[in-house]
Every structure is written in C-alpha cells, then in structure tokens.
Amino acid sequence: MRILRIVSSGYEQGGVENGLVFTNRILRGRGHDVRTISSNARPDRPHYSDYEFREIPTGGIRRLLKTTFNAEAYRLAKRVALEFQPDIITLHTLYQPSVSVLWALRKYRLVVCVHGPEAYTNWLMPWNLPTDDYRERTYDLSDLTLRGKAHLVYFRYVLRPLYLIRLRHVPNIISYSHYTQEMLLLEGLHSHYIPQGIEQFPQKPVRKPGAVVGFAGRLQKHKGIGYLIDVMSRVIAKRPAATFRIAGEGPYRSELLQQVDQLGLRDHVAFIGHLSRDEMQEFYHSIDVFVMASSPAETFGKVGVEAMSSGTPVIAPPIGGIPDWLHDGENGYFAPLDDEAEYASVILRALESAETLERLGENARATAAKFTMERYARLHEDYFSWILNEGS
C-alpha cells in the first residue's frame, strides 16, 4: 500500500507524533510505502515528515485566515497526492493543515484519525481552545476571557460547520477510545474503534515496595496536579514515609511549588522535570503506584498505560478514555476528583501490602500488553486493507 499521512507537527511533540513515528516504521517494515506531510513548526527539533508547509502564524488576522483555510497546505497536499498516488490518506491533528486538506483530497480514500479534541468536536471544544483564552487555564468555559469567548463563537459557529460539511462525506473515521467514539456520535459521526498503542517499558525489577507515588505529564492546571498534592498531604499525614515524585515541566510549576511549601511538604514532594525515555523507565521503576487526576478531555491517557507496562498499578478517575484500560481492583483503582479524603484512602489501600502491589502490578502489565505499537500498526493495516477491498 501507498499511505500518505497528514499531521500538524512534523516533530515528536507528543503521543500522536510518537505513534506515527512508530507505526510508520512498522508499516514500512511490512513493505508499505509511507510518507508524511506536516507543518514546519519547531525547525530546531528533528523532523520525521517528508513534506512540509509553513506553520500558521501565532497571532493576527493571518492566523485566523489560515486556521480557517490553509491555502498552502491545500496546494501541497494536492500536489503530493497527485505525484504519490496514495491508496489511503490518513488525517491526524488538523489544526495546522486545517479543513483545507479535506477539500483538497476529497477524491481520495480518506481516513480521519481522531486522537483528541479537534475543531469539529463540539463536546471537547473547551480543550481545543488556547490555554491563554482562560483566566486560570482551567478549560472551564465559565473561566474564558473576552478573547476566549470570541474564539469559542468562531470555533463553534464558523470553523466547526466547515469541518462537518466535509466530514459527513468521509465514511472512514478512527477513534482510539470508546469515549472518543461516543463524543463523535454526538456530532453524528460514526467511527471505527482501534485500541491505542503505547511504548512498552521493561518490567520493574523485584524490590522491596515502599510508599512512592508518581505522576508524569505536562504541568498544567487541568491535569489536576494541585489536587493530587492536596491528596498526598492526607496520605503523608497517615503514612509519614510516603513521597510524591512529579515528572514533567509546564506553566503551572511555580504555583505547584508554592502549594507544596504552604502545605509543608518540601521533604516529601520532588519535581524532577522533563525526562528522556531511559529516565522515564527509571522513574516508573522507582514508584509503587502512578496517579492521575485529569479532566474528561483525557481521551485515552497513554501515560497511565505506559506506567502499567512496567508493572506499576494506576489510580485514576473513571472518566474519559481511562476505563478502556483501568479496571477497578484488578490493575489499579478508580478514585474520585471531588473527594480528597476518599482519593487518599484509595492510595493508602494500594500501598497497604506488598502482596496487593504485586497482584495489581502483574495485572497492570498484562493489560498494557494488549496496547502494543505492533498490534496498533497491524489493526490500522487490516482496516486499510478492508477499505481497499470491501469498504468505501
């Protein structure tokens, strides 16, 4: 097969791009010709894309116009498709290429891959707006600035309809969690579910369990890290040897440090910054449980499954795409986002014995093994073959 892929970022910005790099490698190894179009954003970083268009400006009327219809992406997509003659074209994050590519490639077999909030996902719209559209970066629509309210009107009543006009003529859409599938149905869009793929980490070595709790992710308010710090203050009050390790960087770091100081937790909470893949392996091996407190926009939660692949159980709220892989009492526990005392008691329950941690960890590793990149790539390949042979 000749497969053309279109995405906003040509560097490994996050899970979407990381997944493309892995699956491109696997698909090429299986004899397919795979090429990628992206924007040229962040030229200082290594790029994996084969063709690039200029990134959308950060402000002004040109940003608005290019977000609505990126003429350069339109021309590039049309030219590459004409030269390459792909059997399948997959569209991923569409902010940079915009709706223009849906029009440019309407005569080809398109597969729209929905990884998270996009301009056409009305129910996920709050998480598609820029963080600086919110006063407190909470992704709560009641917290929008005046500019944010204008952006919301533009996204909801201008940009979203432009996408839906074309998307309702695209028969092949992929969602990577049952939550995303449900959100797309609310837009009248039917999708094919493919379980997400993640990088598997080696199993942690056998060691004496302690009381080390970990979090990894971008330090943003909607990730619920402040809530987790409050929860950990309750855990530490009952188990003074407990510690909390936070991996990641982001704009919320200074506020979190201040919160730690106010709670008197400086000796118990460590901010260890951005970690490489090898350092992430060491991180997962150093903790006893992994915790999450994300908003419902966590359409899957890849980092939780990564932690599980190392044999680390996870505690997280039963929202978004998390129930696809977290099974209460089996490979971790569900915990609430509105009751710090109850969340703390769930952590303490997980840490109560080495036997509990071992049982949860073994089941966590078995669960994560169902979400390999190899399976993820094969399921895409099977779906593409079905489209070419039986689908539309």
Stockholm file with secondary structure:
# STOCKHOLM 1.0

chainA/1-392         MRILRIVSSGYEQGGVENGLVFTNRILRGRGHDVRTISSNARPDRPHYSDYEFREIPTGGIRRLLKTTFNAEAYRLAKRVALEFQPDIITLHTLYQPSVSVLWALRKYRLVVCVHGPEAYTNWLMPWNLPTDDYRERTYDLSDLTLRGKAHLVYFRYVLRPLYLIRLRHVPNIISYSHYTQEMLLLEGLHSHYIPQGIEQFPQKPVRKPGAVVGFAGRLQKHKGIGYLIDVMSRVIAKRPAATFRIAGEGPYRSELLQQVDQLGLRDHVAFIGHLSRDEMQEFYHSIDVFVMASSPAETFGKVGVEAMSSGTPVIAPPIGGIPDWLHDGENGYFAPLDDEAEYASVILRALESAETLERLGENARATAAKFTMERYARLHEDYFSWILNEGS
#=GR chainA/1-392 SS CEEEEECSCSSCCSHHHHHHHHHHHHHHHTTCEEEEEEECCCTTSCCCCSEEECCCCSSHHHHHHHHHCCHHHHHHHHHHHHHHCCSEEEECCCTTTCTHHHHHTTTSCEEEEECSCCTTCGGGGGGGSCGGGBSSSCCCGGGBCHHHHHHHHHIIIIIHHHHHHHHTTCCCEEESSHHHHHHHHTTTCCCEECCCCBCCCCCCCCCCCCCEEEEESCCCGGGTHHHHHHHHHHHHHHCTTCEEEEECCCTTHHHHHHHHHHTTCTTTEEEEECCCHHHHHHHHHHCSEEECCCCTTCSSCHHHHHHHHTTCCEEECSCTTGGGTCCBTTTEEECCSSCHHHHHHHHHHHTSCHHHHHHHHHHHHHHHGGGBHHHHHHHHHHHHHHHHHTCC
#=GC SS_cons         CEEEEECSCSSCCSHHHHHHHHHHHHHHHTTCEEEEEEECCCTTSCCCCSEEECCCCSSHHHHHHHHHCCHHHHHHHHHHHHHHCCSEEEECCCTTTCTHHHHHTTTSCEEEEECSCCTTCGGGGGGGSCGGGBSSSCCCGGGBCHHHHHHHHHIIIIIHHHHHHHHTTCCCEEESSHHHHHHHHTTTCCCEECCCCBCCCCCCCCCCCCCEEEEESCCCGGGTHHHHHHHHHHHHHHCTTCEEEEECCCTTHHHHHHHHHHTTCTTTEEEEECCCHHHHHHHHHHCSEEECCCCTTCSSCHHHHHHHHTTCCEEECSCTTGGGTCCBTTTEEECCSSCHHHHHHHHHHHTSCHHHHHHHHHHHHHHHGGGBHHHHHHHHHHHHHHHHHTCC
//
